[in-house]
């Protein structure tokens, strides 16, 4: 269930995007609330904004999207000083739009007019494997759990901060993720021969899921990010987080 404000925001945004026939994917903490917190009956950090990724061909198409959102007789959104951030007028909620697809070729990087660069690696695969959910009569494409973790790792690397909301979300997922049925089905041999401990098995399986979904180039960059992140968490206070990331990487490279 969405609260009335979030439903109104997503309905207004979806109306614009659908009219332009642009694929839209819900990412960020809003996606986590819908596909993880609700399913596992846990509560991570709250969020007051929405992040969406939209597959776009060119910057001129992005400008058309921006104009449709913010101009006309009764626009639903207003612009901010940043070209990718908008405010939903009725609810005063912030929406952050990440363009990806052809617009980011060939290296899956986009550069805004102010020179700020953004890595959108992994979003193509995330869209291809997205969960399609009907929530309050809205059909939404939402990033699935493996892709959520991958995108959060790329986001952490872009921010290059020791502690931030991306790292909180990653650790929250890894700490609470479970999938007993698939663990026993897919990892019986690894559990029997001691290659993986039962308490680590769900994270290891999540890593294997990531390896199957994402392209080799994406996995290569992901490995580099994980190695850097593990080095960044090499103090005693982060032993458990560091261990979970190592198990995830082991699954990715299995």
C-alpha positions as CSV (number, residue, x, y, z in Angstrom):
1,X,0.0,0.0,0.0
2,X,1.1,3.5,-0.8
3,X,0.0,6.5,1.2
4,X,-2.2,8.9,-0.7
5,X,0.5,11.4,-1.3
6,X,2.9,8.9,-2.8
7,X,0.2,7.3,-4.9
8,X,-0.7,10.7,-6.3
9,X,2.9,11.6,-7.1
10,X,3.5,8.2,-8.9
11,X,0.2,8.4,-10.8
12,X,1.0,11.9,-12.0
13,X,4.6,11.0,-13.0
14,X,3.4,7.7,-14.7
15,X,0.8,9.6,-16.7
16,X,3.6,11.9,-18.2
17,X,6.0,9.0,-18.8
18,X,3.4,6.7,-20.3
19,X,2.2,9.4,-22.7
20,X,5.8,9.7,-24.0
21,X,6.1,5.9,-24.1
22,X,9.2,5.9,-22.0
23,X,10.1,2.9,-19.8
24,X,10.3,3.9,-16.1
25,X,11.9,2.0,-13.2
26,X,11.5,2.8,-9.6
27,X,14.8,2.6,-7.8
28,X,16.2,4.0,-4.5
29,X,14.8,3.7,-1.0
30,X,11.2,3.9,-2.3
31,X,11.8,0.7,-4.2
32,X,13.3,-0.9,-1.1
33,X,10.2,-0.1,0.9
34,X,8.0,-1.8,-1.8
35,X,10.0,-4.9,-2.6
36,X,12.0,-5.6,0.6
37,X,10.6,-4.0,3.8
38,X,7.1,-5.1,3.0
39,X,8.1,-8.6,2.0
40,X,10.4,-9.3,4.9
41,X,8.3,-7.3,7.5
42,X,11.3,-5.2,8.5
43,X,11.7,-1.5,8.5
44,X,14.8,0.3,7.1
45,X,15.5,4.0,6.9
46,X,12.6,6.1,5.8
47,X,12.6,8.3,2.7
48,X,10.8,11.5,1.8
49,X,11.6,11.5,-1.9
50,X,11.4,9.1,-4.9
51,X,14.1,8.0,-7.3
52,X,13.1,6.8,-10.7
53,X,15.2,5.8,-13.7
54,X,13.8,6.5,-17.2
55,X,15.2,5.0,-20.4
56,X,15.8,7.9,-22.8
57,X,17.4,8.2,-26.2
58,X,18.8,11.7,-26.2
59,X,19.0,15.0,-24.2
60,X,16.4,16.5,-26.4
61,X,14.0,13.7,-25.3
62,X,14.9,14.4,-21.7
63,X,14.1,18.1,-22.3
64,X,10.7,17.1,-23.7
65,X,10.1,15.0,-20.5
66,X,11.1,17.9,-18.3
67,X,8.8,20.3,-20.2
68,X,5.8,17.9,-20.0
69,X,6.3,17.6,-16.3
70,X,6.7,21.3,-15.5
71,X,4.9,23.3,-18.2
72,X,1.4,23.7,-19.6
73,X,-1.9,24.9,-18.2
74,X,-1.7,22.8,-14.9
75,X,1.7,21.2,-14.5
76,X,2.1,18.6,-11.8
77,X,5.8,19.3,-11.1
78,X,8.1,22.2,-10.8
79,X,11.8,22.5,-11.6
80,X,14.7,22.9,-9.1
81,X,18.2,24.3,-9.6
82,X,19.3,20.7,-10.6
83,X,18.0,19.4,-13.9
84,X,17.3,15.9,-12.6
85,X,15.4,17.0,-9.5
86,X,11.7,18.0,-9.6
87,X,9.1,18.9,-6.9
88,X,5.6,17.4,-7.1
89,X,3.5,20.5,-6.6
90,X,0.6,18.9,-4.8
91,X,2.6,17.0,-2.2
92,X,5.8,19.0,-2.3
93,X,7.7,15.8,-2.6
94,X,11.1,15.6,-4.4
95,X,11.5,13.3,-7.4
96,X,15.0,12.5,-8.7
97,X,15.1,11.3,-12.3
98,X,18.0,9.3,-13.6
99,X,18.1,9.0,-17.4
100,X,19.8,5.9,-18.9
101,X,19.8,3.8,-22.0
102,X,21.0,5.2,-25.4
103,X,21.6,8.6,-23.8
104,X,24.4,7.1,-21.8
105,X,26.2,5.2,-24.6
106,X,28.9,4.1,-25.1
107,X,30.3,4.0,-21.5
108,X,27.1,4.1,-19.4
109,X,28.0,7.6,-18.1
110,X,25.9,10.7,-18.3
111,X,27.2,14.2,-17.9
112,X,24.8,17.0,-16.9
113,X,25.2,20.6,-18.1
114,X,27.0,21.6,-14.9
115,X,29.7,19.0,-15.5
116,X,28.4,16.6,-12.9
117,X,28.8,13.0,-14.0
118,X,26.7,10.0,-13.1
119,X,27.4,6.3,-13.6
120,X,24.2,4.5,-14.9
121,X,25.9,1.1,-15.3
122,X,23.5,-1.8,-14.5
123,X,20.2,0.0,-15.2
124,X,19.6,-1.7,-18.5
125,X,19.8,-5.1,-16.9
126,X,17.8,-3.9,-13.9
127,X,15.0,-2.8,-16.2
128,X,15.1,-6.1,-18.1
129,X,14.6,-8.1,-14.8
130,X,12.4,-5.6,-13.0
131,X,9.4,-6.7,-10.9
132,X,6.1,-5.6,-12.3
133,X,3.8,-4.8,-9.4
134,X,0.2,-3.6,-9.3
135,X,0.0,-1.3,-6.3
136,X,-3.1,0.6,-5.6
137,X,-4.2,0.2,-9.2
138,X,-0.9,1.5,-10.5
139,X,1.2,-0.9,-12.6
140,X,4.8,-0.1,-11.6
141,X,8.2,-1.5,-12.7
142,X,10.3,-1.8,-9.6
143,X,14.0,-2.8,-9.4
144,X,14.3,-6.3,-7.9
145,X,16.5,-7.1,-4.9
146,X,19.7,-8.2,-6.8
147,X,19.6,-5.2,-9.0
148,X,18.8,-2.9,-6.0
149,X,22.0,-4.0,-4.3
150,X,24.1,-3.5,-7.5
151,X,22.7,0.0,-8.1
152,X,23.3,1.0,-4.5
153,X,26.9,-0.1,-4.8
154,X,27.4,2.0,-7.9
155,X,25.7,4.9,-6.2
156,X,28.0,4.5,-3.2
157,X,31.0,4.6,-5.5
158,X,29.8,7.8,-7.2
159,X,29.3,9.5,-3.8
160,X,32.7,8.3,-2.4
161,X,31.6,8.8,1.1
162,X,32.6,6.7,4.1
163,X,29.1,6.4,5.4
164,X,25.9,7.3,3.6
165,X,22.4,6.2,2.9
166,X,23.5,3.9,0.1
167,X,25.7,1.9,2.5
168,X,22.9,1.8,5.0
169,X,20.6,0.3,2.5
170,X,23.1,-2.2,1.3
171,X,23.9,-3.4,4.8
172,X,20.2,-3.5,5.7
173,X,19.4,-5.7,2.8
174,X,22.3,-8.1,3.4
175,X,21.6,-8.4,7.1
176,X,17.9,-9.2,6.6
177,X,17.8,-11.1,3.3
178,X,16.7,-14.7,3.5
179,X,15.5,-17.3,1.0
180,X,15.5,-20.7,2.7
181,X,13.7,-22.6,0.0
182,X,16.1,-21.6,-2.7
183,X,19.1,-22.0,-0.4
184,X,18.4,-25.7,0.2
185,X,17.5,-26.1,-3.5
186,X,20.4,-24.3,-5.1
187,X,23.2,-24.7,-2.5
188,X,22.8,-28.2,-1.1
189,X,26.2,-29.3,-2.3
190,X,28.0,-26.2,-1.1
191,X,26.4,-26.5,2.4
192,X,27.2,-30.2,2.6
193,X,30.9,-29.8,1.8
194,X,31.3,-26.8,4.0
195,X,32.1,-24.4,1.2
196,X,29.5,-22.0,2.6
197,X,28.0,-21.7,6.1
198,X,24.2,-21.8,6.4
199,X,24.1,-18.3,8.0
200,X,25.9,-16.9,4.9
201,X,24.0,-18.9,2.4
202,X,21.3,-16.4,1.5
203,X,23.8,-13.6,0.8
204,X,26.0,-16.0,-1.2
205,X,23.0,-16.9,-3.3
206,X,22.2,-13.3,-3.8
207,X,25.7,-12.9,-5.2
208,X,25.1,-15.8,-7.6
209,X,21.9,-14.1,-8.7
210,X,23.7,-10.9,-9.4
211,X,26.4,-12.8,-11.5
212,X,23.7,-14.4,-13.6
213,X,21.8,-11.2,-14.4
214,X,24.5,-8.6,-15.0
215,X,27.0,-8.4,-17.9
216,X,30.7,-9.2,-17.5
217,X,31.7,-5.5,-17.7
218,X,29.2,-4.6,-15.0
219,X,30.4,-7.4,-12.8
220,X,34.0,-6.4,-13.3
221,X,33.2,-2.8,-12.1
222,X,31.2,-4.2,-9.3
223,X,34.1,-6.3,-8.0
224,X,36.3,-3.2,-8.0
225,X,33.8,-1.3,-6.0
226,X,33.3,-4.1,-3.5
227,X,37.1,-4.4,-3.0
228,X,37.3,-0.7,-2.3
229,X,34.3,-0.8,0.0
230,X,35.7,-3.7,2.0
231,X,38.9,-1.8,2.4
232,X,36.9,1.2,3.7
233,X,35.2,-1.0,6.3
234,X,38.4,-2.6,7.8
235,X,37.9,-1.4,11.3
236,X,36.5,-3.5,14.2
237,X,33.2,-1.6,14.3
238,X,32.3,-2.8,10.8
239,X,33.4,-6.5,11.0
240,X,29.9,-7.8,10.4
241,X,29.3,-5.5,7.4
242,X,32.6,-6.3,6.0
243,X,32.0,-10.0,6.3
244,X,28.6,-9.8,4.6
245,X,30.1,-7.9,1.6
246,X,32.9,-10.5,1.3
247,X,30.3,-13.3,1.2
248,X,28.3,-11.4,-1.4
249,X,31.5,-11.0,-3.5
250,X,32.2,-14.7,-3.1
251,X,28.8,-15.5,-4.5
252,X,29.2,-13.1,-7.4
253,X,32.5,-14.8,-8.4
254,X,31.4,-18.4,-7.7
